[in-house]
Amino acid sequence: MIYIVLSALGFLAGAGGRAGFGAGFDVVRLLGVWPVVASVLILLYKNWEIGLVFVAFLCGIWRVDVFFEGRPMSWPQEKGEVSGAVVSQIDEVEAGRRFTLDTEWGKVLVTVGAYEKVEFGDEVRVFGVLEAPSTDINGFNYANYLAVSGIWLTLKADKVEVLRKAEFSVQGVLYDLKDAAISRLNSLYHEPEAGFAAGLILGSKRSMPEFLSSAFKQVGLSHIVVISGSNMSLVIYAISFLFMFLPFKKRIALSAAMVTIFVIFVGASAAVFRAGLMGVLGLMGLYMGRRSMAFFALMWSAVLMVLVSPLAFIWDSGFQLSFSSVLGLLCFGPVVSGWFGKFWPEGKVAIVREALVMTLSAQIATMPLVIFSFGGISTVAPLANVLAAPLVPFAMLFSALSIPFGEAPAAPAIFYLKTVEFIALKLSAVPYSFYECQISVVTFFVAEAGLILFTIIFYKPILARAFFRGGEAKISTALNLLMGRRVRQ
């Protein structure tokens, strides 16, 4: 069974490594087909297990190469007309309205005026200049960010013509429902609570005031403003806690069903689908105590997501953070829970205790990635998350209930939203609450290797039993050799 996991890791390593070289690097042309086929056949003949891992690695490279083939090599450089179908939800942004257009040059991110009447599924003609997105906006690679979604070009439209209105579609209806829900929140809440609530429960990208957005970033709470694997885990746990009177299997089924309905309702975007899936996996691992099965499910769900979006593993920080946070729940959840058990027994204020365990476990796993990706670390992030995490499920619950039921649940929702905002603003005012620092790629991998080594040592017997018979002795021998200890024969 260990080779199944290694094959998944091999595929992810191949896809990640290939994506890191970019579209200008042609692996197939460099290596040639026949040397690759010959080496695979030799490995399969001599050692089929290693050969399987190597084949998975090559499949990861191949999947990214196929994805890069969809990148347009040339496009009109002068102003002209571009036609296609609107294939994304219409996002309200400061510059107007933004959507993805499927054209003969692939997917194009189009920005139009705030009052242009465009809907999902419309066939439209836009007038403007096709441009390649910037690779450096204050250190942010916008081109890579868009490439994850298969978008290679952008266009700021001077004019829009609707050639044909959208036909009926389930996805279009879901987008309409989501827009109606956002309008409902706007009528019940003032800013910034309206934008905060829309981000929490609907994954809306509408912007909050700069001072509040900056405060969330500074104290390490940015992940709760949008739907993510970690806050989805908190919500699922809250739902399950409310239905503690039901048998275990029914609680799991109910939680999974409600997450599925939620994901469909908010549009089933890649980010929301990922958050829902990883949240369920993390919760199942904590509930069932069968972390080995949850590890397998998490690994293969990552493979599935990379098959659909091949650049996500290396270029999508949301994917990386969701994966790392759920992996942290599985690896460090029992450790942190054991620490808490010394002064906070299970069963006392259970939902708060588990929220803190989940938050700290995710924080441990994502810390190297956060420093590497965002160039700094919040010194108050653990405290901010400990204070805010128990409030987030209630903020989401009452905000969601306010959509159909109005002002009655909106009142407690406002209380929880404002409390989280208060925590962020107060902690952001603490001197040195955010420490800017950069770490090299080598330091990042050393930190990740340290976390992996700790996990292997802590779960040595479990991993051995889960992966292969007689493996505990082999893992012990390998660890002793790695640490320079002499192995007794």
N, C-alpha and C positions, 0 to 999 in steps of 0.2 A: 504493500500500500504506500510505502514511502516514495516509490517511483511515480505514483500518480500525482502526489504533491509536487515532486521535483519537476515533473513534466509541465505542470501548471506554472511553476516558477520559471522554468525554461522558456515557455511561451512569452510570459510577461517580460523576462529579461531581453529576449530577442526583439520584441516590439518596442520596449523602452530604449534599448540601445540603438535600434535603427532610427527611431524618431529623433533621437538626439543629434544625429548627423544631418537631418534636414532633407528637403526635397532635392537638393542639388547633388546628392550622393547616391549613385545607382549601384546597389549591392550586387544585384543579379549580373549586371554587365561586368562588374569588377571580378567577381569570383568565377563566373561562367556556370553553366548548368551541370555539365558532366562531372567536374571535380566534386561538386556537392553531392550529386547522386552516388558517385563512386564511394565517397567517404561514408555516406549513410549506409550503403550496402555492407561495407566492411564492418562498421560498428554493429549493425544488426546481426551479422554472421558471428562475430566474436562475442559480443555482449549485448543482447537485445534490450536490457534495461537501460544501459547508458545510451544505446542507439535511440531508444524512445524519447529520452530527454533531449537529445541532440536534434531529433526530428521536430520536436515541439519548439525548440529554439529557432530553427529555420522557418517554421510556420509563422512565428511571430514576426520575423524579418519580412517574409513574403507578404503578410497581411498589410503591413505598413507601406510596402512598395506598391501594392495594388491601390491603396488609398491615395498615394501621391500621384498616381497616374491620372486622377481626376482633376489635378491642378492645371488650369489653363496656362499655356506657354506664351500666348500673346493675346492681345485684346485691343480694341480701338482706343487710340490715345486722345482723340478729339471729342468735343461735345457731340452727342447724338442721342438716339432713342434706343431704349432697351426694353424688351417685352418678356413677360413670363408670368408665372403663377405665384401668388403670395402663399408661402408654405410655413409661416410661423405666426404666432400671436402678435398683435400690434402692441408694441411697448411705448408707453408715454415717457419721453425723456426731455431734458431741458431744451434740446435743439428742435423738438417737435415730436414726430412719431417715427418709429423705427420698426422695420420688418425685414424678413429674408425673402428674396425673390429668386425663384429657380429659372435660370436663363440658359442660353446656348453656351455661355462661358462659365457655367456652373452656378453655385449659389452666390448671390450678391447681397450684401447688407445695405439696405436703402434707407436713407433718412429723408423724410418729407415734412411739410409744414404741419403745424399742430391742428389745423382745421381741415386737412385733406380727408375725405371720406373713403377709407380703404378698409376692407375686412379680410379675414382669413379665407383663402380659397378664390379670391377675385383674380381674374386675368387682367393685368394692367400693363400700360406702357408708360415708362418714366423717361424724362429727358435730363441728361447730365453727363458727367465725365466719369468713366470707370477708372478707379485708382487702386493700386496695391496698398493695403494697410501698413501703417508705420511699424517698424521693428523696434523702435526705441522712443517711448513717451515717458520721459522722466524715469528711465530705467525699466519700464514695463514694455514687454514685447507684445504689442497688440495683434500683430500678424499671427503669432503662434496661438494666442488666445482664441482668435476667430477660426483658425485652421482646425482646431479640435472639433468644431461643429461643421467642418467641411466648407467653410466660407473663405474664399480666396481674394475677393474684391469688394470694394465699397463704392457707394455712389450717393452723392447729395443731390437730390432731384430738384430741379427748378419747376417742374410741372409734372402732374400725374393725370393720366386718362384711364378710366376703368373701361376695358374692352368688353368684359362679360362679368356679371355678378356671380358670386359663389353659389354653387348648388348646395343642397342640404347635405350635411355630414355630421357624424357624431362628434368629431373633434371640434367642428365649428360651433356646435351647440354648447360644448363644454367651455370653450373660450368665452362665449356669450354669458354663460352662467358665472364664470369667474369675474368678468367685467362688471356684471350686476352686483356680485358680492363686494367688489372693491368700492363701487358707488354706495352701497349700503353702509360700509364701514366709514366712508367719508361723511355720510349724513349723521352718523352716531358719535363720531370722535372728532376732536380737533387735532391739528398737527402739534407735535410729531407723533402722537399716539396712533393716528390713522395710518400713517406710513409704517410705523412699527408693527402694528397688528397685521397689516396686509402682507408684510414680509414674513412674519411668523407663521401665519396659517395658510397663505396663498402663494408664497414664493414670489411675491410681486417685487419688481426691481425699481419701483418708484423711489426717488431719493428722499432721505430725511434731511433735516437741517445739518449744515456742515459741522456745527459745534457738537451735536449729539453723535453724528457718525464718527467724528474724530475721537470723541470720548470712548465710544465702544471699542474702537481700534486700539486706543492707548492702554486700555485695561484688559484687553484680551477677550472681549465679549462679542466681537464681530460675527462669530459663527452662529450666535443665537438670533441675529436679525433676519437671517434667511433660513430656509429649510435645509437641514443638514442631518447626517447620520446620527450625530450625538444628541441633538434635541429631539429628533424623532424617537430615539430610544427612551428618552425621558417621558415623552407623551404616551408611548405604548405601555411603559411601566405604570403610568398613572391610570390608564384605562384598565389594565389588568388588576391594579390595586382596588379600583372601584367595584370590580366584579369578583372579589375574593371568595364570595359565597359559592361561585360556580366551580365545578371540577376543573382540574388542571388543563386537560385537553380542550375543553370548551372555552377556557380563557384564552388559550393560544389561538384557537380558531377565530374567536371574536376579535382579538387584537389584529390578526392578519387580515380579516375581512374589512375592518374599519380602515386600516392602512390602505388596502386596495381601493376602496371607495374614495378615500382622500386623494390618492395619487391620480386616479382618473378624473376627479373633480377639478383639480388644479391644472390639468392639461397634460399630465404624464410626460413632462419634459425630462431630458436625460438626468438633470440634477435632482429633480424630485423623485424619479424612479430609483435612482441610486440611493438617495437618502432613505426612502422607504424600505428598500431591500436590505440595506446594510443595518438599518435600525432593527428590523425583525430578526436578522441573523444574530446580532449582538445580544438581543434580549433572550432569544432561544438558547444561546450558549450559556448565559448566566442562569437561566431558569433550570435547564435540563441537567446542568453539571456534566454534559457530554461535549466538552470543549473540542475534542478531536473532530467530531462531526461538524461542529460549527466552523472549525478551521477549514475543513474541506469545502464546505458550502461557500464560505467567504472567498476562498481562493478561486473557486470555479465561477463564482459570480463576477469576480474581477476579470477572469478570462473572457466571460461572455460580454462584459462591458467593453473590453478592449477589442473584441471582434467587431462590435458595432461601431465603436469610436476609437480607432487604433492609436491616436495621438494622446489620448486621455492620460495614459500611465505616466508620461513624461512631461506633458505640457499643461495639464489641467490640475491646478492646485486644489480645486474643490474635490475632485476624485481622490487625490492623494490624502487630503485631510480626512475625508469620510472613511476611506479604507484604513488609515492609521488609527483613527479614533475608535472604530469598531474593533480593530485588532487589539487596541489597548484595553478595551472592555473585556475581551476574552483572555488576554495574557495577564493583565495587571489587576483586573477586577477582584479575583480571589485574594491577591496579596494585600491590596488596599482594604478589602473587607476584613481581613485578619487583623490589620493594624487597628481598624475601627473597633473590632470586637473587644479590644482590651479595655476600652472605656465607654463603648456605646453598643450594648448587646442588640442582637437582631430582635425585631418585634416592637421596639420602642420608636414611635414616630417613623415607621418603616419607610414611607415614601420619601421623607427628607433624607434619611440615612442612605438609601439606595441612590438617590439623586447625587449626593455628595460622592459616593463611591464611583459612580459612573463618570462624573465630571473629572475627578482627580485621575482616574485610570486613563481617560482619554488625553488629559493634559500631559501626563508622563510620556505617552507614546508619540504625541505630535510635537513636542517641544523642539527637537532638532530640526524638523521640517519647517516649523514656523520661523525659527531663526534664519535658516538657510533661504527660505522663499521671500520673507518680508523684511529681512535686514535688521532685525531687532527682537527684543523680547520684553514683554510686560512683567515688571517685577511684582505687580499686584494681581496678576492673572489668577493664581490659585485662590486668593482671598475673594476676588470678584466673582469667580465661578462658584465658589462655595456659597456665597451669599445669594447669587442670582439664580443658580440652577434649580433650587426647590420652587422658585416662583414661576419659572418659565412654563411648566405644564399647566398651571392654573391660568396664566395669562393667555395661553393658546386655547384652553378649553372654554373660558368665558368669552373670549373674542369670537370663537367659532359659534357659540350659542347665541351671541348677539345678532348674528346675521338673520336667523329666522325669528328670534324672539324679542329683538329690539332692546329697549333701554334697561330692562330688569337685569339681564346678565352683563350689559355694558358697564354698569356701575362698578362691580367687582373687577371687571377686566381693566378698567381705567386705573383702579388702585394698584393692581399688580404691574401694569405697564409703567406707570409713573414711579413705582418703587424700584424697578430695574433701572430706569433712567436715572433715578436719584443715586443709586449705587455707582453707576458708571461715571456720573458727573463728579461726585465727591471723591472717588478714588483717583480719577484722572487729575485732580488738583493736588494730589500728594506729590511732593518733590521726588524726582527720579522714578516716577511710576512707569516710565518706558525707557529702556536702555537700548540705544542704537548700537548694533554690532553686526559684523559680517563674519561668516565662517566659510572656509574653503570647501571645495567638494570633498577633499580628503578628510577634513575634520568631520564633515557631515556623515560620511560613510563610517568613520571610526565610531561616532556616537551611535549610529544605527546598529553597527556590529555589537557594541556593548549592550544595547537593549536586547538584541537577539540572543547573545550569549547568556544574559541573565535569565531569559525565558527558558532556554534549553536546560540550564542548570536547575532551575526551580521546578520545571515540569519533566525532569529526566525520566522518572518511572512511568509517568502517564504517556509521554511520547513513545517510549519503548514499547509499551503494551499496545498502543494505538497503531503503530506503524509496522512493526515486524516482530515475529517471535524470537525470543532470546536477545532482544535488542537492548535491554537495560545494561547488560554487561558490556556490549559493544560501545554504547554511548559513554559509559563510565570510562572505558579504556581510551576512547578518543579524547574525552575531556581531560583526562590525566596527562595524556601525551601533549595536548595543546597547552596545558599549564606547566609543562616541564617536570611533571612528577614521574618517578620511576614506577613502572607497572610490574607488580609481583606476578611471576609466572607460577 
